[in-house]
Amino acid sequence: MRKIAQWVLTCVLLSIAVVACKQPQETVTEKNIVLNSDDLKSYLKNKFENPFYLYCQEQLRYLDTLSSFYKSRDYEPLWWDALLGDSAAWEALESDIMYSEVHGMDRRYYYLGMLQYYRTQVNSFSTADSAYELLSEMEILTSNALIQMYSDIANGRTTPEVVFGATYQLPLNNQKKLDWEKFLESKDKPEILENLHANDTTYNQLLGLLSTYRKKQMLETYRPIDFSAHPKIEPGDTAAVLVQVIQKLKSDIEPDSSILDIEESMVYSRKFAEVIKVLQEKYNLMADGVLGYKTYKVINSTASERINQIVANLERQRWFNKPPLESAPFIYVNLPEYMVYLNYPDSVQSMKICIGKNLPDDYDNLLQRYTDSGWLYKLPKNMETPQIHARVSIAVINPTWTVPRSIIQREMYWSMRRDPNYLRSHNYRVYYRDKEVQSDTIDWSRYTPKKVPYRIVQDPGDENSLGFVKYIFWNKFDIFMHDTPLKKKFEQSQRAVSHGCVRLENPILFGEFVMQSSRKYDSDDFRILMGYPPTDSIRLEEYDPEDSTAEIQAVDTTFEIRLEKPIPLYMDYRTVYFSADWKAHFCYDIYDKNRFILRRMEEF
């Protein structure tokens, strides 16, 4: 009987609690109008059931979701206390929205200023109807803003398709499944947001970097240093501006320890040059210790500029996350770093690359001229290497090179007109409808650059623009990776020099890597086909240098190797990246892509 009595008492208490919870909330405004939460429910219901209202609210992207959500809770408002003067409830809501800035967002994206203003206006209305109309609008706006924030931080404020169009084809592999209802009703929204990317080390390293630079931004007081009198400063030179440089580097929130030992002097010592080399390496510049335009730009960079760079890369990380080593083999390219990484299950090899040229500074004007004129020849060529996901499937040794029409028009035409032997001397063949034509018999002046009717093909050899091997992966841009005779280009700090394809510093190493996906050929087979000795000591014994008949002979014809299991390739674009020890590096935004992301984040 005692247990039954306790059970009855518990049920009675629960019933009282439920009834109490369901009691409508009331507020009296400054105009002595009594506002009741139950009455607000009918206004909310009318809003969601009014097709005209739903049609007109273009800025509210989640009205369908909110309609289902509020219907499921019988249109009970969520933000009654926060919007009607309860300071603690408002501060909690305000704090939740402001927390978005931890993830690189802006509180303005989520209507915080608008909500702050209209919250103060509710009490001034002279009729209940006017107050309820405003409250229902604010209720929907608040819930929509929070869902928007949740979605933005989870999967990106914008999309690569909107920002970059068809030039971005990496998979959206970092997308999170979202529980809207749980998030809206949660009392600890920051915890849910933190759990979204809890296992993403790169994302969390970027968050830490963002926090560091925001602290630096608050402490930053310096003015840009004027380097106009010194185009270049080399070790041993004397310049008064060096004192300012030293002071600036020492004032960094996390200065490199080596700068702290440098005395403020107008003499550019070799010790100071070593510090500058570390700085140049950090920002992906040529680490030569020479102070010049690009290094000046790094020295004069502000915390705000770095914050923007980090914010843009956080957005990229929300779109795409590089696969873990466990999913190797795969190839990862970071275009602005000018590096390719060959990922094995337990190790990574890397090499320098050259990528497509960046757009000219006046590209927008050139494009406008084309648009205004309608003349195809005025269309400026975009040679930037795209961000794509593909699979390396074929290696071609001793490739021929069919010269693209754009290169004939822009770069070769006048050379052919001036010198009848130009094509022959550079190992080019000319074809008209698949029939070879002797190039020195052609009167090129009969044709305009846009009307050349011939196909021009460069034979394999030392001068071939593709070098001795190319690697093919299907993509809509017809780009590939290849060797190059222009080895000096790899000594440059900025290597955006190609027509869009990716040139490899060590094409042999790349070939050895991809041969793991060939059943017929291994890495040593590839080396032998390319004319290099095998690395296997047993196989090497078969090639006795003293026996001329056993010399390794490179294949001298165009030779194709098809991979039975093509290797995934990711061409990414990160202007903030991390080394294996999670040391942060910033690099020059060669294609100026951060600007596009930041602009669309503001507009979206």
N, C-alpha and C positions, 0 to 999 in steps of 0.2 A: 504493500500500500504506500510505503514511504517513497519508493521509486516512482510510482504512478503520480503521486502528489508533486514530486520534484519535476517530473516531465510536464505536468499540466502547468506548473508555475513558469517553467522555461518557455513553453508555448505562448503563455499570456504575455510574458515580458517581450518576447520576439514580436508578437502581434502589435504591442504598444509601440515598439521601436519602428516597425514597418509603417504603421499609421503616421508616426511622427515624421518619418523621412518623407512621406508622401504629402505632408502638409505643404500647401503653397507658401512660398516666401513672399514677404511684402516689404515695400520700401516707400517712404513718404518723401517726396521731392521738396525743394525749396518753395515751390508754388502750392504746397499742401495737396498735391495729387498723390493718391494711393495707387502704387503700381504692384501688381500681383503676378507672380511667375506663371500661374495657371492661365491667366489672360494672355500672356506673351506666347504661350503654346499655340493658340489659335492664329496669331499673326505669323508665326513661323510656318504653320501648316499652309496658310494661304499663300505664302511666298513660294513654297516648293510646289504647290499645285497650280500656280499661275504660269502658263506657258509663255506669256509675254515677258514676265519677269525673268524667267530662266533664259530666254532668248537674248535679253538685253545685257545680261551679266557676263560679258565676254572675258573680263579679267579674272573671273572666278572659275578656275579650270576644273574644280572637283565638285560641281553642283550635283551631278548624278550620284556620286559617292555619298555626299552629304545628305541628299534626299533620302536615300535608303537608310542611312545611319539615324537620322532624326525620326524617321517613320518608325524604326524599330524601338525607339525609346519614347514613343508617343509624343514627340516634339518637345520633350523636356529640355529646357535650356541648360547649357553647360557653364556659361560664363556670367550668370546672373550676379553673383557677388562681385566679381572682378569689374564688371562694367557699370555697377551701380554704387560705387563708392567705398567698398570694403578694401582698405589699403593693403592688407596682408594678401588678399586674394589677387588684387591687381599686381602687386610686386612679384608674386609668384608667376603670373602670366607674363609679365614684362621680362622677368629673368629667363623664362623658357625661350622667349623669342630672341633675346639678346645672346643666348647661348649659341645661336647659329654662327656667331662671329668666330667662335673657337674653330669652326670648320671652314673658315674663309668666306662665309657669306656676309651679307650686309643686312642690318635690321630693317633698312628701308624696303628690302624685298618683301617684307611680311607686314607692311602697313602699320608699323608700330606708331609712327608719328600721327597717322590718321586716327588710330584708335585712341591715342592719348588726347587728341583734340576733341573728338566727338564724345568721349567719356565725360568731359567737363560740360558738355552741352545738354545732356539728358535732363538735368535738374532745372534747366531754364525754360522748358516747354510749358505752355499754359494749359495744354489738353493732354489727357492720357493717350488718346489716339496717336498724336504726334510723337510722344515718347516711345510708345510701343513700336511704331514704324521704325524709328531710329534704332531701338534696341534689337529688333529682329534683324535689321541690316548688319549691325555690329556683331551680333551672335554668329551669323553666317560668315561674315568677313573674317572673324577671329578663327573659326574652325577651318575655313579654307586656307588661311595663312599658315596655320600649324601643319596641316597636311602637306602644303606646298614645301614648307621647311623640311619636314620629314622626308619627302621624296627627293628634294634637292640634295640633302646631305647623304642620302642613301645611294642614289643613282645618277646624280649630276643635275645641276640647275638647268642646263641646256643639253643638246644632243650633238654629236659630231656631224650628223647629217645636216643639221641646221647651220652649224658653224663652218664646216669645210666642204659640204656637198660630197660629190663622188670621189674626191681625192683622199677621203678617209675611209678605209675598208677593214680596219682592225675589228675583231669581234668584241661585242659588248659583253665581256665575260665576267664583269665585276658587279653585275646587277643583283640587287637584294630583293627578296620577297617581303612585302610590307603588310602589316596588320593595322589598317587605319583606325579601327574602332578601339583597339587596345592602346594605341598611341594617344588618341584624343582623351580617353578616360584615365590615362595613367597619371599618378601623382608625382612621378619621377621621370619626366621626359628626357632629361639629359642622360640618364642611365640607358634608356633604350637607344638613344643616338650613339652613345659610346659603344654599345654592343654591336652596332652595325658593322664596324670595321675593326673589331677587337683583334682579329687574327691576321690583319693586313699590316705587316711590318712597315712596308714602304709608306702607306698612308699615315701611320702613326709617327713615323720619322718626319714626314712633312708637317704634321701638326706641331711637333716639337720645334721644328725649324721656324714655323710661323709664329709661335709663341716667343721665341728668342728674338726675332726681328721686330715684333711689336714692342717688346721692352726696349729694344734699341731705338725704335722710332720715338718713344717718349723721351729718351735722353738726348736725342740728336739735336745739336744746335749749330753745327759748323756750316760755313758757306762753301760752295764749290771752289776748288783751287784753280787759278788762272794759269794754264800751261801754254798760253799762246806764244810766249817768247821762247819756248823750248820745244820745237817739233820732235826732238829726240834727245834723251840723256843717256849716256853710256858710262860704265864704270870708269872712274878717274875724272869725270867732268865735275865742274863746280857750278852750282845753281842755287840761288837763295830759296827757291821754291821747295827744295828738298826738305827744309825744316818743317814746312807745312805738311808735307807728305808723311813725314815720320810722326808728327803730332796726330794727324788724322788716323793713321794705322794703329797707333797706341790707344786711341779713344774708342776703338771698336768694343762692343759689349763683350765679345769673346776674342780678344786679340791673340794672334799667334805668339807663342811664348818667345820666339826668336826676335821679334820686333822690340821687345821690352829691353833687350840688351844693347840696342842701337842708340848711340849718342846723337843728339840733335846737332847736325852739322850740314854745311852747304856743300860738302864734298861727297860725291857719290862713291862710297867705299865698296870694295868687293864684298865685304861682310853684309852691307845693306843690299847689294845686288842679289845675294843668296836668299835674302828674305823676299825680295821681289819675285824671284823665280818660284818660290813656294806659292805666292799669291797668284802668279800667272798660271801655274799648274792647277790651282784650285778652280780657276775660272776658264779652264780649257783653252788657254792661249799658249803661244810658243814660249816655253820657259827658257828664254835667253838672257833674262836679267836686264834687257834694254827697255827703258821707259819710253813709250810711244803712245800713239793715239788710242789704241785699244786698252792698254794698261791704264792710261789716264782716265778712260771712261769707267773702268772698274773702280779706281781709287775715288772718283767723284760720285759713284753710284750712291743713292740714298736708300735708307731702310724701306721707304715707301715703294721704290722700284723693285726691291727684292721681295717685298710682301706680295706685290702683284704677280711676280714670277712664281712664287710658291702657290698662290691661289689658283693660277692657271694650271699648274701641274697637279694640284689636288683634284681639280675637275677632270683632268686626263686620267688620273688614277681611279676615279669613280667609274669611268667608262671601261678602262682596260687595265688588267693586271698581268704583268709578265708571268708566264707559267713557272712553276717551281722546278728545280733541278730534277726532281723525281720523274717528271714527265719528259725528260730528255730522251732522245736527241732532238734539239730544236736550235734554230738560228735566230738570234735577236740583234737587231740593228737599232742604234740610237743615232738618228740622222744629225742633229746639231752637235753631237759629241764627235762625229766622224769616226765611229767605231762599230765593229761587228763582233759579236760574242758567239762562240761555238760552244754550246752547252751539252756536255756529257752528263750522265747520271751522277757522277762524283767529282767533276771538275769543269773548269771553264777556260777556254783559250780565246784570245782576242787579237785583233789586228786593226790597223788603220784602214779607212776607206776614203774614197772621194765620192761626192754626191752631186746632184744636179745644181746648176747655177741658180742663184736666187734672182727674183724678179728685179728689173732695173728700178731705180728710185722713181722714175716718171712713168711707171707702168700704167697707173690709173689714167694719166693723160693720153698715153698711147692707145689704151683701150677705148677711150672716149673718141679719139680720132677715127678709129676703125668703125665704131658705132655710128658716128655722124656721116662717114663717107660711104659705108657699105662695101668698101673695096676689101676683098679677102687678103690681099698682099699687105694691108696695113694692120692685120691682126697680130699683136705681139705674141711671141712664142713663150709659153710657160714651160720652163725646163726643171722646175722643182721636183725632186723625187717624192712621190706620194707616200702616205702612211697606209700600208696594206698588210694583209695576211695572205700568204700564198704557200705553195709547197714546191721545193726544189726537186725537179724530177729528171733532168737531163744534164749531163756534162758533155760539152762538145770540145774536143781537142783539135787544134789547128782550124778554128772557125773561119769562114769567110764573113765579110761584113757588107751587107746591102745598105748603101748609104741612104738615110731617110731623105725624103723630098725637101724637108725643111732645111737640112744642112746643105743640100745642093743649091737651094735658092739663096740662102743667107751667107754661105761661107765658101762654096767651091766654084760657083758660076764664073766669077770674074777671073779666078786663077785659070780656069779652062779656056777662057777667051784670050787671055794674055799669052799663055804658053801652050801650044798644041801638044807638047810632050808631057804636060803636067800629070795627066792620069797614068800614062805608061810608066813614068819615073817613080810613081808612088804605088805601083802594083795594083792599079785599078783596071777592071775590064768593063766594057760597055756593051749593053744588050738592047736590041730593039725587037720586041715581040719574041723574046727567047733566042734570038739569033745574034751571035757576037758580031760587033762592029769595031773596026780599028779606030780608036779614039782620035788619032792624029789626022784622020780623013774627014772629020766632022767640022763644019763651019758653025761654031757655036753662036756667032753673031746673028744667025737666022732665027734664034729662039730668045725669048725673054726668060728671066729666071723662073717664072711661074709656069712656063710652057715647054720645059725640057721633056721630050718624049722618051728619053732613054732611061734604062735601069743601070745604075753604076754599082759594081761589086768589087770589093777589095779582096785580093787573094790572101791566103794564109802567109805568114812570114813575120820577120822582125818588125816591119813597119805597120802591120795590121793594127787598127785602132782597138781591137778587142784583145790584143796580145795573143797568147798561145792557148787560151782556154776560156770558155764562157759557160755559165751555169744558167739554165733556163727554168723559169717558174711561170705558170700561166697567170696572166693578169691583163686587165683591159687597157693598160697603159703601154704595153709592149716594151717594158724595161726588163733588164736582166743584170746579173753580176758577172764581172769579167776581169781578166788580166788587162794590163795596159803597158805600152812601151814608154809611157811618160812617168817613170819612177820618181823623178824629182818632185812631182806634185805632192808626194807623201811627206815631204819635209816642210810643207807649208802648215801654218797653224789653222787657217780656214781653207777647207778643201772642197768648197762648193764650186767645182770646175767642169763638171760633165754636162751632157745634154739630157740627163735624167737617170741614166743607168748608174749602177754602183760599181766603182773600180776597187779591186782588192789589192792590198799591199802584198799579201802572201797567198796567191791563188793555189799554190801547191798544197799548203796546209789546209786550205778550204776544201780542196779535192779529196785529200786524205780523210777529212771529216765526213764528207757526204758518202764516201765509198762504203761506210758501214751499212748503208741501205741498199747495197748492190749484192746480189747473190753470186754474180759471175766474177766480179773484180773486187779485190781488197785494196787497202791503202798502198801497199807496196806495188801491186799491179799498176795502179795509177801512176806512181812515181816512175816506174819503168817506162810506161807509155809516154810520159813526159820527158824522158831522157835522164832521169835522176836515179842514183843507186838506191836499192831497197834498204830499209832500216833494219830488217831482220838479218842478223849476222849469218844465219845458215844460208839464206837466199843470196846474200852478198858474196859468199864464197863461190857461187856459180859464175861470178863476173870477175875473173882474175885480171887485174890491170896489165899484167905482163903478157897476157894472151890476147892479141889484137882481134882475134875472131870472137872473143867473148865480150867485147865492148857493148855497153848498153846503147841501143839505138832507139831514139825517140821515133814514134810513129810520124811519118812524113805526109800523111794524107788527112783529110778531115775525118775524124773518128768520133762516133757518138756512143755514149754510155747511158743507158736508161736505168734509172733506179726503180727497183721493184716496189719499194716502200718510200715514196717521196717524203722529204724531211720538211716539217713545218718551218716557215719563215715569218718573222714579225718585224716589220719596218715601223718603228715607233719614233716619237718626237718628244723628247724630254729635255727641257732646259734646266731642270734641277734633277740631279740623279745622285745615286749613292754607290760608293765603292764597296768591295766585299766586307770591309770592316765598318760599314755604315757611316763613313765620312761623307759629308755633303759636298757636292760640287755644283757650281752654277756655270752655265756655258752660254755663249753668245747666241741670241735668237736669230739665226741666220735668215730664216724665212719670215720673221716677224709674225709668228703664229699666235703668240700669247695675246697680242692685241685683239685678235679676232675673238678669242674665247672670252676675254674680259668684257668686250663690248657686248657680246650676245648675252652674257650673264646679267648685265645691266638692263638689257632690253626685254628679256624673257618674262 
